[in-house]
Amino acid sequence: MASGGAGSFTRMWQRMLAAALASAFLAVGAASCGSAGTAGTSAGSKANPLATLSADQIASKAVADLNTAAAVHVAGSVIDSGQRTSMNLTLMHGKGCDGSVSMPHEVSFLLIMIGTAVWLKPDDQFWKTSGATDPAVLKILAGKYLNTSAKSTLGGLSALCDISKLFGSSFKNPTGIVKGKDATISGQPALEIKDAKDSGSAYVSVSARPQLLRLIVTGSNAGQLDFTGYGTSVTLTAPPASQTLDGAKYGF
């Protein structure tokens, strides 16, 4: 997709996240916090470090910071074609991630990635929905992590651990963005930025180094992602061997 344009900060992320989850799930089958309010610092005040920047410049700075952050926690959900997908992940830049993802049809899994190694712990509904109905097989898989690689079919879900893959090139160099209302997100003064013709918004921190705090879309395909814990150190730990199965042995 081309960068910029309508919805580059809202609908684009929603579609790409839903598509990433859907395509990964099909491959398997083949094999918040805070609320908007009045901020303490007006977007037009002299104390506001964003006052002299255009909305496009603010958006570019926030995206650049997100792409290079040592760590960030991403939590929220999107609705695509009436189906909700949710994620609650801590992403470590260049190292991996740890968290959980839930998909349509009450399917969910835990996800750990360290380097190129991936561990996935799907729930029983995940396996049943993807075609694994043999009671003997389900007994083996139940409650276990599958150890695989980022290049495998199931390991493709690890794309959720990489901000650049999660949002793609369309999230870079946003244009046509305008400033909106002041807000408070997770206790932080924030500024809304949005496409003038779009129903969604992004909220960034009011600081010399603006950081993306929230993406939100309203309407029939509503969704919201919150971004917290920038730079917070998290130790990524592989699950115990007693809880792990070799994914290759089971075709993953």
N, C-alpha and C positions, 0 to 999 in steps of 0.2 A: 504494500500500500504506500501511497505517496505520503510524505510528511506534511504536517499542517492541515489546514482545511477544517471544515465544519466537524465538530465532535472529536477533534484530535486529542482532547483532554478528557473525554467522557465516553462517548459511544465506542470509540476505538478500543479502549482498554476492556470494555465490557464484552465486546464481540470476540476479541482475541483470547481472553481468559476462558470464555465459554467454549470456544472452538478448540483450544488446547486440551481442555478436559475431555471434551466429547471425542476427539480423534484418538486420544490415548485410550479411552475406555473401549472404543470400537476395536482397537488393535488387540486389546486383551481378550475380547470376545472371539476374535479370530484365532488367537492363540489360546469495637466501637466505644467507643467511649467518648464522652463529651457531647455537646450539642451546640448548634448555632445560637448566637446571642449577640448582645452589644459588646464590642471589644472596648478595653480601656483606652486604647490609642486609636484615634481616628486615622483613616487611610490618608487623609489630607493634611494631617498635622506635621509640623516641622520635625517632631521627634520620631516620625515614622521613616525608617531607612528605605522604605519602598516608594516613598512619595515621588521621587524624581525618576523612577524607572517606569517604563511602559509595561503593560500587562504581558506582552510578548517576551520582554527581557526577564521579567519575574518568572514566567513559566519556564524559560530556557535555563535559568539558574537553578530552579527547583528540580528540573529533570536531570540536569548535570549532577547535582548533589545526590539525587537518588541513585543514579547509575554508578557512582563511585563510593557510596557510603560503605564503611567497613561492615556494618550490620544494620538491618532494619526489620521490624516486625510488621507483617502485613496480615490484616484480618478483615473479613467481611464476606459478602456474597453478591452474586449477580443472578438475574433471571433472564433466560434466553428461550424464546418460544414457549414460555410458560413453565420452564424447568429451572429450578434453583440449584446453583452450585456454590459452595462456600469453601473458604480456606482460612487457616490459622497457622501461619508459617513464620519462623524466624529465618531470614536469609543472611548468610555470611558471605560477603563479597569474595569470590575466588576460592571459597572453601567448601560451601555446601549449604544445607538447610536442615531444619528439624520442625515437625509440626504435623498437622492433620488436614485432610481435604474430604469434603462430603459432596456427593453428586446426586443427580436425580434418582428416584426409585429407592430412597433410603440407603444408598450405597456410600460407604466411607472407608478411608484407609489412613494409617499413619505413614509418614514419609520421613526418612533420614537419608541425607546424602553427605558423604565425606569424600572430597576429591572427585573421582569418577565412580566410586563405589556407591551403590544405592540399596537401601533396605526398605521394603514396603510390607506393611502389615494390613492387608484388606480384611474387612469384616466378612461374616458368612454370606450376607446379602450380596456383597460384591461378587463373590464366586458364583453364587446361584444365578445372578443376573447375567454373568458372562458365560454361563453354560456349564459350569462345574457342579453337577447335581449328584454325582456318585457319592453315596454316604461314606464309603471307605476313603475316597480321596479327600472329601471335606473334613473327615476326622483328622487326617494328616496335616492339612493346611490350616485348620482352625487355630487361631491364636498365635500363629507363627509369622515371623518376618521372612520374606523371600529376599535373599541376597543376590543382586544382579548388578549390571553395569548401566551407565547412562546411555549406552549405545543399543541396549536390548529393547525389545518391544515394550515390556512392562516398565523398564527403566526410563522410557521416553517421558514418563510423568515427571521426571526430575527437571524437565524444562521449567516447571513451576518454581524451581530454586534459583533461577537466573532472571533478574529484572529485565535485562535486554531481550531475552527470549519471550518472557511473559507478555511484554508490551510491544515488542518489535520496533522496527524503524519508524513506524507511524507516530511513535510517541516522542520522537526527536524533533527539535526545532519547531515547536508549535507556533502557528501564526494565526492572525485574526482573533486574538484573545483580547478581552476587555476586562477592566476591573469592575468588581461587584461590591457587595456589602461587606462591612466589617463583621467579624464573628469571634467567638471563643470556642476553640476546639481542644478538648482534653486539657482545659485550663490555660491554654496558650492564646494570646491575641493572634488572630488570623485574618487574612484577606481572601475574599472569594475572587477567583478569576475564572472566566468562562467564555465560550464562543457566544457571540451575541444572538445567534440563531438556534442555540442548542438548549435542551431542557436540563442539562446536567452542569455540574460545577466542580471545580477543584478549589481546595482551600490550602493556602500556604502560610507558614509562620511569618509574622511581622518581625523580621530581623534582617541584619545585614547579609546573612546567609540564609535566604528563604528556603524552607524545606517543605516538601509536600506532606500535608497532614491528612487530607481526606479527598477522595474522589466519590462523587455521588451523581446518580442518574435517577430521574423521576419518570413517572408514566408507566406504561404496560411492561416495559423491560427495565424495571427499577433495579438499582443495585448500589452498593456502597462498599468502599474499601478504606480502612484506616491505616495510617502509617505511623508507627511509634518506635521508640527505642533506638533511634539513630545512634550508631556507634557503640551501642551497649555490647560488651563482650559476652559471648555465649560459647560454652564448651560443647562441641558436637561429639557425641559418644555413640559408638556402634552398639547395637543390642547384644546381649549375652549369646554365646554360641548355643546355649541350650534352648534359646527361643528362635533360632535361625535355621532356615533350610536353604539349600543351594538352588537358586532359581533355575540354573541351566538343567538340572536334573528333571525339572518339571516343565521344560520347554519355555522358560522365561530367561 
